[in-house]
Amino acid sequence: MAKQRLSVVVTRRLPAPVEARLSELFDVRLSEDDAQMDRAELGAALQEADVVVSSLGDRIDAGLIGQAGERLKLIANYGAGVDHIDVATARQRGILVSNTPGVSAEDTADMTMALILSVLRRIPEGLSLMQEGKWDGWSPTALLGGRVSGRRLGILGLGRVGQAVALRARAFGMDIHYHNRKRLRPETEEALGARYWESLDQMVARMDVISVNCPHTPSTFHLMNARRLRLMKPDAVIVNTSRGEVIDQNALTRMLRAGEIAGAGLDVYEHGAEANPRLRELRNVVLLPHMASATQEGRLEMGEKVLLNIKTFDDGHRPPDLVVPAML
């Protein structure tokens, strides 16, 4: 007797090769229009499927998990971050949660450097002049930015992404500093050329560039709050390719508008897609639509991890990228 195929619901469109492979292996319901599921639709998916393939934006809280059907045994998240899923409640209900770690570190580090360069060298302003046909020719004093080489970079969170940023920044001649909950091994610091700061306040006050590369947890919410942002030098800039909740966005906006911080490059925002509209008015701010991990190669690798997690579970084994509450 043939084994019954797993029922899998995918909440958003995935790369075509990933969807094709899911359809080959499982009884899958794909997202046809890529519209984000509302709460009722997400609840229905949790009630009817054996596996739900979620993604960023699918807020799977304790209330929704409490309504999940008896069939649901795995939430296979398409992405590394799982702060939108109540993992502890899921485990209490016997529902496993997996993710796709380690895929986007290099891509995100590339975008972090792109933001640093864009803000310091005023690239969007130059691009706008060219696109609008307003460039009148070279001038000795036009669009003067700041040299990247020799600047102090303070990395907040020297994990996979932070270390990838450090390697790139060092190649640009930047002076690397970092703050972590735990100090890294001496050989790692030496390889990265990184200096550890136990006090985040002291590091922030001395850096030319701050790069936020830590996850969003209760302890990192508004880690860069108004008080800490005020410690930054007036000619310093801050970039964030991690989680928007780590920075108090309203405080940052006020300080940028007041000229108390020289500039910012943001790929993520405190309230999802809702960037403070006053940020869009500022010429010293570069805003991107959460695209740091958006490479074709990365998205395919994420899909491969999702497939492996589901297939391993279907074979009766522990998914290789199982998330447990202690990891959060």
N, C-alpha and C positions, 0 to 999 in steps of 0.2 A: 504494500500500500504506500503510495507516494506521500511524502511529507507535505502538510499544508503550508503554503507560502505565507510568510509574514505579511500582515497588513501594515503598510507604511504610508503616512501622510507627510508631504513636504510642504512647508508653509510659504516658501518663496521660490521663484525661479532659480535654478542652479545651472551651471554650464552644461551645454547639450550632451557632452560625453558622459557626464555624471548622471544626468537624468536617464540616459539610454541604459546605462549599466544598472541603475536602480530598477528600471522597468524589466530588465532581463532576469534579475534575481528575486524580486519581490512583487507582491500585489500592491502596486504603488498608486497613490493619487497625487498627481503633480499640480502645482499652481499654474493656472493657464495664463493669467494676466499680470502676475507679479505684484498684485495689490496686497498690501499687508492685511492679514486677517484681523478682524475686530475681535473683541473679547468673546462674543457668542460663537463665532466661527472657530476660534482657537479652542474653546471649551468643547465644541462638538468633535473636533479632531482628537482631543485627549480622551474622549469617551468611546470613540469607535475604533481606534487603531491599536496595534501592538507596539508600534514605534512611531514617534513623531520626530521629524527632522526640523528642528527650530533654527532660528537665526536671530541676530541682534534686532531688537524691536518687538520680539514676541515676549511680552511680559507674562511669564508663567509663575504666578504667585501661589501662596498657600491656598487661596480660595479656589483657583482653577484646578490645582492638583487634587484638592478635596473632592472635586466633581469628576475626576478621571474615572474611566471605566476599568473594570477588572482586567481587561485585556492588556492595558498599557503597561509595558515592562521596561521601556527604554525611551529616553529623550536624547536623541543624538544631535547635539548642537553643532551647527555649521558655523564655527568660529571658536576662538580660544576663550574669550570672556564669557562667563556664565553668571554675572551678577544680575541678569534679568530672569534667572531661574531660582526658585527656592529649593536649592539642592537638599537641604536638611529635611524639609517636609517630604520631598520626593522619596528620599531614602527610607523615611519612616513608613511610607506607603508601599515600600518594596519596589520602587521605580528607580532604575539606574539612570545616571546622567553621564554622557560622554561629551568630549569636546575635541578640538583640533589644534593642539598646542604646537609651538615650534615652527609653524609654517610661515608666518608673516613677519618674523623678526627682521630679516634682511630688507624686505620691501618697506617696512615701516621706518627702518633706520635711513633708508634712501630718502624717504619723504621728509624725515626730520631734518636732514642736511639741506634738502631743497628749501624748506621753510626758513632755516637759518640764513641761507644765502639770499633768499628772496627778500627777507626783512632787512638784513644788513646792507645789501647792495641795491635795494629799492627797485627790484626787477619789475613788479607789477606796475609801478608808475611809468617806467620806461616803455613797457609793453602797451600801456594805455595810450601814451603819446603817439606811438607808431600806428596803432589800430585806428585811432581817431584822426590821423593825418595832421597832428598838431606839432610835429617836430620841426623846428626851424634850422637845425644844424648843430654841430658840436660847439660846446661852450666850456671854457675852463672851470666854471663854477656850477654847471648844471648837474642835477641829480647826484650830488656827492653822497656816497654811502660810506660804510665803514669797512676797513680791512678785516678779513676773517682771521688770517694768520696772527698768532700771538694773543688772541683773546682767550680769556678764561671761560671755559664751559663747565657749568655745574649740572650734573646729571642726577635727577631725582628718581632713583630706582635703577640700579645697575644689574638688571636681569638680562635675559636674552637680547631684548631690544636695546637696552641701555648699553650693553657691551658692544653691540654692533654699531651703535652711534659713536661710541668712544673710538673705535678703530677708524671709522671714517673721519671723524673730527681731528684725530691725531694726524692723519695723512694731510689734512688741510693746515697743519701747523698750530692747532689750538692746544691750549693747556688744559688737561683733563682733570676734573674734580668730581666727586660723587658723594651722595648720602644714601645709605641703606639702613634698613632695620638691623641688619647684621653685616659686619665688615667682611669683605671677601678675603680669600687666602692671599698671602703676600705674593706668590708667584703669578696670580691672576692680575693683581694690581700692577705688578712689574710689566707684564705682557701688554697691558693696556696703557701704561704710563699714567695711571690714575692715582690721585691723592684722596684719601678718605677723610670725611668730615663727620664727626660724631654729632655735632650741633648743626642742624639744618639752618637755623637762624644765622649762624656765623658764616656758613657757606653762601647763603643767598646774598648776604650783604657785600660779598667780595667778588661776585661773578659778573662777567660781562654778558653772558648768555645763560639762561636757565632752560633746560630741556626736561619736560615732564614725561617720564617713561615708567611710572608705577601704576599698578592696577587700582581700580576703585574698590575700596573696602570701607567699613565703618571708620577705621583709623586714618584713612587717607582722604575722607570727605572734607573738602575745603582745606586741605593741607596747606595750600597756598591761599590763605585767607587775607583779609584786608591788612591785618597787622603785619603779616609776613611779606606781603607784596610791598608794603611801605619800606621794608628793609632794603629793597633792591636799589641799586644805583640809578640815578635819573637817566643815564645813558645806556642802561642795560635793556635787554630784550628777553622775552619769554616765548617758548614754543611748546605746543602740546599736541602730541600724536597718540596719547594714551586714552584717558577717560576725562570727559569734560567736568565731571563732578569734583575732580581734584583741585580745580581753581574756582574761587568765588568770582563768577563771571561779571556780576554787577560791580564788584569792587575793582576788578581789572579794568572794566570799561570806564569807570570814573577816573581812575588814575591815568589811563591812556589819554583821555580827553583833556585832563589837566596838565599833561606833559610831565607827569611824575615818573613815568616809565616810557622809554624811547620807542618801543614797538612790540608787536606780538605776531606770532604765526600760529594759527589755530586750525586743526583738522577735526576737532571734537568740541562739543558744547555741553554745558551743564544740563540743559533741558532738551536733550535729543537733537532734533533738527532745528530747534528754535534758538538761533543765535540772536543775541541782543541786537536789535535793529540799529542802535547807535554805533555799534562796532563797524557797520558797513559804511558809515560816513567818514571813517578815519583813513587817511592816506598811509599811516604808519602801521597798518594792520593788514595781514594777509589771511584771508579766510578760504578754507577748502571744505568741500562737502564729504567729510569722512572717507577719504579716498586713499589713505596711507597704505592700506593693504591691497589696493585694487590693481593687481596684475593678473594677467591671464594665467601665468604659471602658478601663482599663489592660490588662485581660486580653484584650479584643477587639483592641486595638492590637498586643499581642504576637503574637496569632494572625495578624494581617494581615502582620506582618513575617516570620513563619515561612512563610506562603504565598508571599510575594514572593521570599524567598530560594530556596525550592524551585522555583518557577516559572521564575525567572531562570536557575537552574542547568539546569533541564530544557530551556530554550531555547538552551543552549550557551554561556551567559555566566557571568561571575564573580558569585556572590551578593553583593548590595550590603552585607551585614553579615558579610563573611568575617572570621574571626578568624585571626590569624597569631601564631606563638609570640612574635615581637618585641613584640606588644601587651601581653603578660602581665606 
